[in-house]
Structure formats: C-alpha cells, structure tokens
Amino acid sequence: MLLTPLEQFQTLSIFSFKLFFFDFSITNVIIIGLITFILFYLLLKFSQKKFSFFFIPHQWQFLLELNYDIIYSLLYDNLNKKGEKFFPFIALIFLFITLINLVGLVPYSFTITSHLVITLSISFSIFIGINIICFTLYKWQMFSLFLPSNTSIGLGLLLVPIDFISYFFKPISLGVRLFANLMAGHTLLKVIVGFAWSLLFLENLISFLHLIPLFLIILLFGLELGVALIQAYVFIILTCIYLNDSVNLH
C-alpha cells in the first residue's frame, strides 16, 4: 500500500550501475518504456501480417480504419493535401502516446507520461522536427513567423518578442498539458483508493461504507480511460496546428 498519492510516480532503481560520472541504472521508467516499445512493435507487426482486409470489416479492421479516418481528417482539416505526407508521422505519435497512457492504467504498472521530463522530451523532439521541416521548405523566410505581414516598425518591435516567446512556449505547453492531466487523474485515483482502504478497517457497520469510494473508483477509472485517449488526441491536434504553421508559414 502506497503511503502518499505521489509515491506512485517515484522513479525506482531496479539495477544500479554507474560508470565514472554517468548513471546507467535500470529504473522502472526504463522497464515500462521498453515494454511499451515492444508492445508497440508487436502491434504494428500483428496488424500488418496477421489480418487481411475485407470489404465488410471485422472488428480489428474497423478499429484501424477508424484510427485512419480520425488522423487523416485531422491532417486534411489543418494542412489540406500537404498533410498526406505527414500521415505516418502523426499516426505513430498518436498510437504510441495512446499505448503509453493505456499501459499506465494497468494495476501495478507505471505511467511514463506522468513524468514531466518524458513529456517534454517528446514535445521538444517534435518541435525540433517541425522547425527542421520549416527551415527546409522556406530557409530564412521562416523568421516571418515572428513578424506578421503589413506590420509597422513600431508595432513590430512589440510583437516580435511576444511572438518569439509564445512560439518557444509551444513545446512546453504541449508537454505540460499531457503531464498534468495524467498525473492529476492518477493522483485522484490513489486518494479515493486510500480513502476506501481506511474505511475498510473501521469497526462495526461503518466499514461497509468503503463500497461507496470503490464504486467511485470504477467511474473514475472509466474517466481516466477517456482522459488517456483524449489527451493523445489533443496532443496530435496541437502537433498538427504547429505543423500547419511551419508548412504554410502562418
């Protein structure tokens, strides 16, 4: 039984190994990350080799087609035809983050996206890639992102610093949003579980009151499942918006 709600997010060293000034210890974060990568790889292989596609879709084909339609519609709404080439990139991000969030809901597992360093690493990696795409397409013209067209010099001196700061806060907001929602939800679950556990050890008929928070846990778990899917969807929506700014130079 965990002592505090935040103890579930603690990084634990499973196998300690240090070389000179570097720490190469195997932690629970690394183990869950490797498990997620393996599951992600097996999922892709499983969907490629084990199923044929039919005119009347079966359940697995329907799930894949639904995922395809959602991502393709999102790309087309933001980038039109230019977004087709980025479909594999966005699809992999959506599937991977969704899988990470779902693995974190498994009892006695670990939620990787509840660590800010993980979510910021993902968001900054995407942000760097988007800027590389923008620079490849427009070279030095990409700096027009910070200065709207037909802007006077006086107004430009005010807008450029504001746009510059807000532009580089995009990956921070992208990572913090995913981290905050996953961490808050899991913390709430732990608080309710601790409350139910405390009621269970009370005397007389009062101990049966623990059934109330247990029922709430079932509802909250369903809510957390929805949050895990919605946050992955929100993550790729914002990624498409940022990608649209770079590709169309808005």
ZIVEN-V73560 format. One record per helix or strand of 2 or more residues. SS is the DSSP state (A for helix, B for strand). FROM is the first residue (numbers start at 1). TO is the last residue. If there is no record, write none. Layout:
# ZIVEN-V73560
SS;FROM;TO / SS;FROM;TO
This chain:
# ZIVEN-V73560
A;5;9 / B;13;15 / B;18;19 / B;22;23 / B;26;27 / A;28;49 / A;59;103 / A;112;114 / A;116;146 / A;153;168 / A;170;200 / A;204;248
